[in-house]
Amino acid sequence: MFDWEDTAFGEEITYSTFGCDVFKADPQTPDRLEPDVHIYREGAEKLDRIAPDGRRIRFWTFRDTDPAAPNQRVTHPAPEIRVTQGQIVHTHLTTSTGPHTIHHHGIEPTTANDGVGHVSFEVGDGYTYQWQPARAGSFFYHCHRNTALHFELGMWGPLIVEAPDQGDGKKRLYEDGPTYDSEMTWVAHAVDPRWHLIQDHDAGLCGLDVGLNRYEPKYFMLSGVWGNRAHYDPTTLIKAQVGERVLIRLLNASYTILRVKFTCPIEIVAADGHSWGRETWCPTTRRVPANTVLELVTAQRYDIIVEPTKTGHFPVFMQFRHWITNKVHDNGKGQLKAKVRVT
Amino acid sequence: MKRRRFLQLSAVGGTIATIGLSPTPSRANSTTTETNFELTIAPANAEMIDGTMVYTLQYFHGFDNPSPEMRVREGKQITVTVTNNDSQPHGFIIRGVAGSYIHTMQPGQTGTTTFTAPNGGTYLYLDHYKGQLNRLMGLHGAFIVEPEGDGKTPAGSETPYSVADHNPQLQALFDAFGNHPRFPGDRWRAGDLRREKLWIFSQVDPTLNERVAAGELVDPASIPDNFLPRYFTINGLSGFDTANHHLEDGNAAHDGRAGRIMPSGKQGEPCLLRCINAGLATHACHIHGNHCFELARSDYKFRTEISSNIYEHDTWELLPLQRAELLLPFERPPDIPLDRWPPVEEPFPLRYVMHCHFELSQTAGGGNYPQGAVTHWQMTDPL
């Protein structure tokens, strides 16, 4: 008999176990298989960064603790997970500061491997999540404990499932899908400095009003790069040549309505990790003319192909809007510019 | 920690109406359509998930059914009669439904309208008087139209849409269930509450409710810039209350108000999700376990647009006043290792949450994660 003590599988679900006193356990991985690939993450690791205005902001993140590649530095956002479709993946989570989880967002494993405490368990010391991605595409992962706080503070990273090699040397977003020559992951996110002063992992869980219904971001970022640098920082600048096909994996990881305007034509070939244009009920991809505004709410993703036909600089404008007023955050300053530079 | 003591919503100054724990839980899962609806507008105190009491306004159907779901059949003559028992003027309209408008009713007045039920779909009724104010106070609900002949495709698959609105993509999807290697099992079934759930999202800022309770005439134009919701609801419920826990048998999963929210079924029993945003905040509905097919969405003129390119989403946008319909396929969660399906050591039901990813909406009273706009669905058995 499998030991489900202190989990939602073995105990009664009550109002208390829903949030304040959520299940905490370190069970064995049920229905365990021999993995093809191991991923190691430890959290929450703390990382202080200096904002462009000189302010010190404390982020929380996951660290890669792969024993085969020891002493990896702490980064924000958390390091990418990259696996191949069909692999049996084991994500080993260890916790350094109280309970956490990993939810592989858009990946759909069993409940025990989905990382949501109130229907399974949160991880006390360590747990190995087992999953086998059925589809190639763009996903992400994040902590699902006191998520409002832990996600905003930085406990997330990209998750890419690559398509299996089809033997012709070409990279594809998914099997028999669109080819690409290079790729870029653009994740828009924001910082409300008030939230980053909260150091209690469990803030508000048991009834205290800690203002987590109020979000007033002052910093706007792209894939960990401060917004003012996003259009030239090598981490986020897209450099392409005419005729090259660039895959952009676009994610909104902010609690804002994100508007994105490309100044070059694009083709959307997938959303939320699921391909477009391959099924009878979804027969086409979407070709989007230059200067069209796309809107993404929190956690939405688009996979975009850019195939430049002329040289030049093509800025990509992003606006972070309030979820109620729809006004641009921070009195209109909630914006950043990214760029596609074509030579 | 404060805990709500019991689930109730009481009419102010009079009859106590118990909701949530319905005295006669409906066990019949087949839907019933009607043609004649008599509603009463009255104030009611609603208890939030953390025990806070909030003054609200409700359309009552009878004395104990607030914000009733109105369900009709396409093409029928529908009569709605509303009596205003509040101390302020109110109105009635179903957005996107011609002829549904009832002019402002003064306190004590009754208004009525008769109209033809439109094509199959999900609609939102509300009080349009004073803009968004009364809708936020609770005066809103779902108006659901079942299509004539169960909206059957040429291949005989039932759909929630009138045949005149069908396109080949919609028909291909509904025909795929039970007939496609990816979707073994059953087709979608019309007229069965186990195969369709209703999620009306809304938000509560108690300071606004207090002002209305105190008799203040709130300027609706001033609301958006000052609206700071502390409670986030689905069909008026939050967090723990949005799902049925401790189920002894499969049928109980669909009982009561939580049962109207929480999808439950076996692998291969697709379920329609009727999503409406009655509030002021934009939502990002995110579901675990399965991606959902986005079938239809209302546009800026409140018209339903059935998709001719049906996308699979794990997250979908829901703007204020918007309706969207998605199909939760109840397929084998695709990233469970194939060699471990069905799981042996991990028990059924498999449970997967659905929550808004604007995580502010997962709070109650400024904290209390996850007692906000969250529920879960469960797969009780493999095929």
Interface residues (C-beta under 8 A of the other chain):
Chain A: F2 W4 A8 F9 E12 I13 T14 Y15 S16 F18 G19 C20 P30 D31 L33 I88 H103 H104 H105 G106 I107 E108 P109 T110 T111 A112 N113 D114 V116 H118 V119 S120 Q130 W131 Q132 P133 A134 R135 N146 T147 A148 L149 F151 E152 A203 G204 L205 C206 G207 L208 D209 V210 G211 L212 N213 R214 Y215 Y255 I257 A271 D272 G273 H274 W276 E279 T280 W281 C282 P283 T284 R286 E295 L296 V297 T298 A299 Q300 R301 W323 I324 T325 N326
Chain B: M1 K2 R3 D50 P168 Q169 L170 A172 L173 A176 P224 D225 F227 L228 P229 R230 G239 F240 H245 H246 L280 A281 T282 H283 A284 H286 H288 G289 N290 H291 F293 N309 I310 Y311 E312 H313 D314 T315 W316 E317 P333 P334 D335 I336 P337 L338 D339 R340 P343 V344 E345 E346 P347 L350 R351 Y352 V353 H357 F358 E359 L360 Q362 T363 G365 G366 G367 N368 Y369 P370 Q371 H376
